[in-house]
Amino acid sequence: MSKRSWPFVLGGLLVALLLAGVVSNYASAHPDGLDSSLLKGCTVNADGEITGGSCPAQQAKDHELADSPLADYGVRGVSNGFLSTGLSGVLGVLLTFALGGGLFWLARRRGPATNPSGGPTNGPTEGSADQDSDPTADERAARAAGTR
């Protein structure tokens, strides 16, 4: 990555951390579209518990990872709800950034880029004045064999 793109990446990371750590605490506590559609036909109290009726949400079970450290938009063991939600968001952003950065690092180009004609993009081009001063491996082999 070029040195000019680092401020952009770090700025994006900072914005994502700010949104996840602070702004996420102000998200709506009301059910989203999926939750509200699953509750159609049931009566629900102020705590969100089903008190009567018949709806698909009554067959809901806890997720297999419901007791994981970052379940339910919070960090287990942190009693302050604001801090727990913010910390969960920050950890999620950092884990995602680390995983994405690692994948980009693994997929990065390892050798010099080549242009459509097969030569290196950062080396001399055909007919340039520097052609003899920076030969490619094929040119060196050809010169060693005396074919050039």
N, C-alpha and C positions, 0 to 999 in steps of 0.2 A: 504494500500500500504506500502511496506517495505521502510525503510529509505534509502536503497541503490538505489531504483528506482527513488527517487525524483530528483537527479541531471540529470538523463536521460530525464525525463519529462520536467523539466525546461529548459534544453539545447535545446530540440526539440521546445519548445515554443519560445525561444529566436531566433532560426534559422527561424521559421515561421514568427515571427514579423519582422525580418530583411528583409526577402524576400518580404513580403507584403508591408512593409513600404518604402523600398528603391528600390529594384530590379524591382518591378512592374512598376515603372515609365519608365523603359527602355524596356518595352515590345513593340512589333511591333504595329505601328499605322495602318498598312495595314489590310484590311478586312480578316477575317478568311475564311475557306472553305465554310461555310454555307452562309455567306454574299456574297462572290464572286459568288457562284452558283445562288443566287437569283438575281444578277445583270446581268446575261448573257442575252444579247439581248438589253440592255440599254446602252446609252452613259452617262458617269459620268464626272463631272468637277473635278477640283483639291480639292474642298471642300467636295467631296463625294455626291454631290447632283445630282439627275437624271435630265439630260437635254433633253433626247430624247429616242426614241426606245420603245420597249415593253418588260417588264420583270415582274416576280412575285413580285419584291420588290416595285412596284408601288402601290400594294394593301396593303402594310404594314401600320399598325396603331400603335400609341403609346400604350405602355403597360399600364395597369390600375394603376400600381405603379410607373409610369414614373416621378411623382413629389414627390416621397418619399425622405427622407433625404440622402440616400446612392445610389440614382439612377445614372446610367451612369458612374460607376467606380469613383465616387468622392463624396465629402461631400457638400451638398447645403450650400451656404453662405460663402464658403472659395474660394476667388478669385484666389489665387495662385494655378495653376494646379498641380505642383509637390507636394505641401503640401496636396492638396485636395485628390489626388490619393493615396498618402502614408497613410494619415489618414484614408481613407476609407478601405484600406487593413488591417491596424492595428486593426481598430474596428471590421472588419469581422473576423479576427483571434481570437480576444478576445471573441467575442460573440460565435463563434464556440467552442472554448476551454471551455468556461463557460457552454454551453449547453451539450457538450460531458462529461465534468467532472460531471455535475449534474446527467446525465443519468447513468454514471458509479457508482456514489455514491448511487443512488436509487437501482441499481441492485446488489450492493455488497452483499457478503455473510454475514449474520447477526449472525449466530451461529457458533459453532466450526465445522470444516470440519470433515467428516466421511470417514473412509476407506471402501473398499468393504465389509468387514465383519460386518460393522455396528457400529463399535466402533469409538471413537474419534481418530484423527490422532496425536494429540499432547498429548494424555494421555498415560497411561501404556498399554502395550500389554499383551496378554494372556501369562501367565507364567513368566512375568517379576517380578523382586524383589520388585518393587514399587507398585504392584497391590493393596495391602491393604492400602497403604498410600494415594492414590488418587482415591477413588471409584467413579464410575459414578452414576447418579441418580437411575438407575435400580439396581445396586449393593447395594446402600444404602437402597432402598426399600426392597430388598430381605433380607438383614441383619436385618432390623427392623422387618420383618415378621418371621424371624428365619428359613428361608428356605435354607440358604446357608451353 
